[in-house]
Amino acid sequence: MGHATHGPLLDALRGLRWTPRRAVGAAPPGTHRSRQKGTAGEFTEYRLYRQGDDPRALDWRLLARSDRAFVRLSDDRALLTTWLVVDGSASMAFPEGAGSKWQLAQSLAVGLAAVAHASSDPVGLLVVHGDGVTRVPPRTRRGTVQELARVLGALEPGGGAPVAPHLASLPTNARIVVITDCLGDLTDLQKVAGAHGAAGALVECVHVVAREELDPPEGTFLLRDPEQALASAASLSDLVLDARGRDGYRDRFAQFRRDTAQLWRSLGAGYTEVVTGGNAARGVRAVVLAGDAPIEGAR
Amino acid sequence: MTFATPWLFGAAVAASLLVGGLHLLSVRQPPVLALPTARFATREDARAVARRPRPNDLLLLILRVLALLAAGAALAGMQLDAGGARTVRLVMVDSAAAADSSWRARQLRAVEANIASAARGEGDVEQQLHPVAGLARDPARAVVRATQVAATLAADRPALERVELLVVMPDRVETLDGWAAWRTQWPGAITVQRAEPVGQLVEASVGTNSGVSPSVVASVMNEAAMVAMTSLFGPTAPDPRVTIVWPQDGAPVGWAVRPVPDTVSAVAARVQALVGPFVRVADAPPSRAKTRRAIAWWSDGAAAAVEERVGDRCLRTVGIRVPAASDLLLSAPAEGLLRALRAPCGMRGLRTDSLRSDDPRRGHAAAVAFRAGGAPRAGTLPVWLGPILLLFALALLGAEWLVRRSESA
């Protein structure tokens, strides 16, 4: 999937800014509010002068009026490195053809990269797929989004490799966006994400759900998990979806999504559920704007 | 086509029907849907068994049924062309009569005429003529011989269902003691056919021998026979009405001398058989005279000694060549022959008028009654049919495996 394919998506996201949910840590100067206090032009608060403060930060006028020495403080602006971690397991290839979760994940990754890159943030990419792991270091230069789109377009989902070990290798002073269907090593992933969040990382989970998973086709089917294709047929042949079990399936899947969302949020991470079947720009906006409600693509 | 053990083939047919029935039941499995969220579905058995109007996997069904039938036929001892007729009629005749081809032809015509009505419509009756040595003396021998023949037939012919017994009964026999006992051993009805008197086997009439004086008779008496008779019966004179003509060269007057003598292994008379290296040099000529009868037979049924009644006298002519120095006639088995020669004239035996056919409602003997005592043929017929059928069944099973594998691939 080339960059040209993402043109409408990028157009739809033009002007969108991705504000962190909290102040970022120490980082090179950028556009995001930093937890560091400095002497930038935008005044934030006064603080009593302490020995060692830069005398140039003294508010001389206030000193003259109140005979007290205050230092003018302002929030620093810092960059926020954004890591896009994309789950490229076999389950992401569902449904086959156009409109798969993988295509939606690609579009979301490109869209989020574009939004982050628009804030001059370095954007990196980590894809765990059947052939291994593809990592693109964070960059801020021009053409980064196009490069990420090209890398993503060259990959095919497959296998069932865990994402958590690779997530653990990412730095904690970054925004980490995990784009996954949460059907792989979810527990380990959440454990690592929780550790990263505690260490200061801004973790976002973009839960990609296929419409066919929410509403499977009518009829009676023997179900086969694409990620367990190597398992014996006998162990899979009795997973049945029929008219009687359809409601139960929906209930269990809905409960799973609720539990998953709750757990991500309890870890301090953002959670956005995006459903296949439409425009990915709405999904990107939902992530960027930290909307809690499930967002579907535009129909 | 028959089977040595039909129930085995029946079992194969039953198994084939079972397989066919199973092929009418279809196990329908729902289509497979790849769904990453399959884990949220329930585990249950989605297979549904349903009857179908037509068998599924027709090729597999054909292969399986053919394999079962082939193996069953091999194990059941399939026998092709094994039976011939389903009913065999055994016609037991005295071997002396059977040796007379002209008599046999006439007798068989009479037999066939008598039983034509019974045989008509059956369409599958094989008639066998069996000469029985000594039937003219003891008719029970016909039943004994018929039992042996029937048991053999029943063992060799699985298709045989019924064995009929027809005994061509002489007017007179020497004993009827065994008849009643053996008749009970025949598991069915016995048809008794009155025999047309056997033609006199001696062409030479007394007239031709009328000039023969006792001294002449004595001169043609075999020396060895004289010694034997004296040894056996002592100096007691035989019935004076009996004249024995026994040329030493074995060629009585009036007998047809063979251009090339042949050898015969035994002579039977009364109930005894005298086995020896006999050389037959002459044959008793056939005759239709009612006053003549055979009293000793070669082992092939031909007359070896004949008796002709002339008034109240008996002329007994013997065509057995015995060397003068031979002690063959001194042996115990020769007693039958010697007693037959010395029997009083006019002793023609017991009348067989009392021996009549059984009630036809008693039925004829079923072949199974004879098979029970014997060991029926267990293998296939022909013999190579069994291995061929088994190999065919194996080949079919191999083909079935290949088809099944290709379908599952």
HADDOCK unambig.tbl for C-alpha pairs under 7 A between the chains (distance, minus, plus):
assign (segid A and resid 91 and name CA) (segid B and resid 36 and name CA) 5.27 0.50 0.50
assign (segid A and resid 213 and name CA) (segid B and resid 37 and name CA) 6.43 0.50 0.50
assign (segid A and resid 220 and name CA) (segid B and resid 30 and name CA) 5.91 0.50 0.50
assign (segid A and resid 221 and name CA) (segid B and resid 30 and name CA) 5.09 0.50 0.50
assign (segid A and resid 221 and name CA) (segid B and resid 31 and name CA) 5.20 0.50 0.50
assign (segid A and resid 221 and name CA) (segid B and resid 32 and name CA) 5.49 0.50 0.50
assign (segid A and resid 221 and name CA) (segid B and resid 33 and name CA) 5.85 0.50 0.50
assign (segid A and resid 222 and name CA) (segid B and resid 30 and name CA) 5.93 0.50 0.50
assign (segid A and resid 222 and name CA) (segid B and resid 31 and name CA) 5.97 0.50 0.50
assign (segid A and resid 222 and name CA) (segid B and resid 32 and name CA) 4.54 0.50 0.50
assign (segid A and resid 222 and name CA) (segid B and resid 33 and name CA) 5.93 0.50 0.50
assign (segid A and resid 223 and name CA) (segid B and resid 32 and name CA) 5.69 0.50 0.50
assign (segid A and resid 223 and name CA) (segid B and resid 33 and name CA) 4.92 0.50 0.50
assign (segid A and resid 223 and name CA) (segid B and resid 34 and name CA) 5.77 0.50 0.50
assign (segid A and resid 223 and name CA) (segid B and resid 35 and name CA) 6.10 0.50 0.50
assign (segid A and resid 223 and name CA) (segid B and resid 38 and name CA) 5.60 0.50 0.50
assign (segid A and resid 224 and name CA) (segid B and resid 32 and name CA) 6.72 0.50 0.50
assign (segid A and resid 224 and name CA) (segid B and resid 33 and name CA) 5.99 0.50 0.50
assign (segid A and resid 224 and name CA) (segid B and resid 34 and name CA) 4.63 0.50 0.50
assign (segid A and resid 224 and name CA) (segid B and resid 35 and name CA) 5.85 0.50 0.50
assign (segid A and resid 224 and name CA) (segid B and resid 38 and name CA) 6.30 0.50 0.50
assign (segid A and resid 225 and name CA) (segid B and resid 34 and name CA) 5.79 0.50 0.50
assign (segid A and resid 225 and name CA) (segid B and resid 35 and name CA) 5.44 0.50 0.50
assign (segid A and resid 225 and name CA) (segid B and resid 36 and name CA) 4.82 0.50 0.50
assign (segid A and resid 225 and name CA) (segid B and resid 37 and name CA) 6.99 0.50 0.50
assign (segid A and resid 225 and name CA) (segid B and resid 38 and name CA) 5.70 0.50 0.50
assign (segid A and resid 226 and name CA) (segid B and resid 34 and name CA) 6.08 0.50 0.50
assign (segid A and resid 226 and name CA) (segid B and resid 35 and name CA) 6.83 0.50 0.50
assign (segid A and resid 226 and name CA) (segid B and resid 36 and name CA) 5.95 0.50 0.50
assign (segid A and resid 238 and name CA) (segid B and resid 43 and name CA) 4.92 0.50 0.50
assign (segid A and resid 238 and name CA) (segid B and resid 44 and name CA) 5.06 0.50 0.50
assign (segid A and resid 238 and name CA) (segid B and resid 45 and name CA) 5.52 0.50 0.50
assign (segid A and resid 238 and name CA) (segid B and resid 46 and name CA) 6.72 0.50 0.50
assign (segid A and resid 239 and name CA) (segid B and resid 38 and name CA) 6.90 0.50 0.50
assign (segid A and resid 239 and name CA) (segid B and resid 41 and name CA) 6.02 0.50 0.50
assign (segid A and resid 239 and name CA) (segid B and resid 42 and name CA) 5.69 0.50 0.50
assign (segid A and resid 239 and name CA) (segid B and resid 43 and name CA) 4.43 0.50 0.50
assign (segid A and resid 239 and name CA) (segid B and resid 44 and name CA) 6.39 0.50 0.50
assign (segid A and resid 240 and name CA) (segid B and resid 41 and name CA) 6.17 0.50 0.50
assign (segid A and resid 240 and name CA) (segid B and resid 42 and name CA) 5.99 0.50 0.50
assign (segid A and resid 240 and name CA) (segid B and resid 43 and name CA) 5.94 0.50 0.50
assign (segid A and resid 240 and name CA) (segid B and resid 44 and name CA) 6.22 0.50 0.50
assign (segid A and resid 240 and name CA) (segid B and resid 46 and name CA) 6.44 0.50 0.50
assign (segid A and resid 241 and name CA) (segid B and resid 41 and name CA) 5.97 0.50 0.50
assign (segid A and resid 245 and name CA) (segid B and resid 41 and name CA) 6.97 0.50 0.50
assign (segid A and resid 245 and name CA) (segid B and resid 42 and name CA) 6.78 0.50 0.50
assign (segid A and resid 249 and name CA) (segid B and resid 40 and name CA) 5.35 0.50 0.50
assign (segid A and resid 249 and name CA) (segid B and resid 41 and name CA) 5.08 0.50 0.50
assign (segid A and resid 252 and name CA) (segid B and resid 40 and name CA) 5.89 0.50 0.50
assign (segid A and resid 253 and name CA) (segid B and resid 40 and name CA) 6.05 0.50 0.50
